[in-house]
Amino acid sequence: MPHTVALLAAASEDQGPGNTLRIVLLVSIVGAFLLGWFLLRGYRDDDNND
């Protein structure tokens, strides 16, 4: 039984790349939104871009 507790304790310390993947996903979503906004605002038709 102590061996199982040691394995569970070791596994709980290393959770994997969860936080890194969350940050990458968040940055990519924000980046995609900003890129879309930047590109689409150039196609606005407001008669001021002669």
Order of alpha helices (4+ residues) and beta strands (2+ residues): alpha-alpha
